Amino acid sequence: MAVETTNKQKAKTTEWITGGAYAVAVSVEATYIIYRPGEPFLEPQTVRFLEQVAKDANSGNLEALKKVGTVFVAVDKSNGQRT
C-alpha cells in the first residue's frame, strides 16, 4: 500500500538482481516523486542491500539469496545442468 506525502509516494517495487547463474526478484521500498512517476528512488541502505545481494549471486550463495527474494537459476537446455 502506498503512503501519500506532499509530493512523494512510497511503495513496494521489485528489483531484479543478476549474478553468476542466478537472477533474484527482491521486493524493496522505493520513493516515487509525483511528477516523475516512472523513476523509483532507493534509499542508500537499500542500494547497499541490493549490492550485497548481487555479491551473493555472483559468489553462488544460494542460501542467502533464498532469504531475500525469489531465486531463478539458469539451466543448460541440452542437459538440464546449471550454467
C-alpha positions, 0 to 999 in steps of 0.5 A: 500500500502506498503512503501519500506525502506532499509530493512523494509516494512510497511503495513496494517495487521489485528489483531484479538482481543478476549474478553468476547463474542466478537472477533474484526478484527482491521486493524493496521500498522505493520513493516515487516523486509525483511528477516523475512517476516512472523513476523509483528512488532507493534509499542508500541502505537499500542500494547497499542491500541490493549490492550485497545481494548481487555479491551473493549471486555472483559468489553462488550463495544460494542460501542467502539469496533464498532469504531475500527474494525469489531465486531463478537459476539458469539451466543448460537446455541440452542437459538440464545442468546449471550454467 
